[in-house]
Amino acid sequence: MALIFIDGFDHYDPQALDPFGDPWLARGKAAYLSPQAQRIPGRRPSSSALRLPAGAGGGYVKNLETGRTSLIVGAALRVAPFENTGEEPVLLGVRDTTAQVAHLVRIGEDGRLKLYRRTGSGTSGWDQWISTSVTTAAVRGWHYVELQVVQGTSNGTLNVRLNGVLAITLSAQNTTQGGGPLLTAFVGAVPGQPCPATVDVDDLYLADTSGTINNTFLGDVRVDALQAQANGAQYQWTVEGAASAWEAVSDGDEATAIRAATAGLRQTFDVEALPAMTTPAIHGVQVTLLARKTDAGTGRVRALVASGAQMAVSSDINLQEQLAWHTALFERNPNGNVPWTEGAFNAAEFGVESA
């Protein structure tokens, strides 16, 4: 798999309160999220984005389940006007498993992108300038920024794209500096550091260079959250607090839910159709579940896709006692193991299987 994770920030509010009155901070979608993070209007009508305010709260940090030797992170970013104090805002970056080596993109006071290598962690880390783009990101607007890091001691590569145009490209680099594989992507701040300026983020994706699809820059992509609108053909979970399963999972009310008491039960849903687009290219479909276990011991589920006569399930997802978001990506349509098309997506059903 090359596509690892996507988020459009449309379906949750990081400031929603838990039973103790504290912000849920996106319920685990990120490994860390600034306590001051806010949901704001996105870059498309009726969509949402994530705001990472300037200050000590930090930014957005996403850890992978396992380290990788390559990582691509792309996102739509908008930086608030900032004073030229010498602390250039961090747009995005990646870090290795030792938390000692990071590659990050900053934006300078002249609007050009700057690529740095950070060695060390926390306040003891220091940035080494690598390259500066000729291309300029105009102020007060959304820009799509992508960073690709391929590890190697003498054959590593570093590439940065701005709005689909290659802005920085370097080959024959030492991109490991003695560290481990890549594990973490971050936006707005180096992990453990404050945000130098307010950064808004939308339409985020993470990928690597493995596999045969989605193994390079995806470009300016959009991530749409499409909710259940009817029950599917598989209807084996118990409904709690709602008239139907699809209403229980799409109403935003945690008093309604679906429950499975035994393993092997399946529940699928018909979801909203793709928004109207001209010849859309679907890089992948991510099933997103807000779920928890309700008893002692291990609780597991699997994400499920039903397309035509074929079904596919994800690997096991381990649940916690508290509600948290869990995701599973399906890059290909299981009906023929082919790329998704608009028609195939709209006809498919998505759901969950108890494990």
Summary of the structure (lengths in Angstrom):
residues: 355
radius of gyration: 20.6
end to end distance: 22.5
largest distance: 60.9
contacts: 1147
relative contact order: 0.17
helix: 5%
strand: 48%
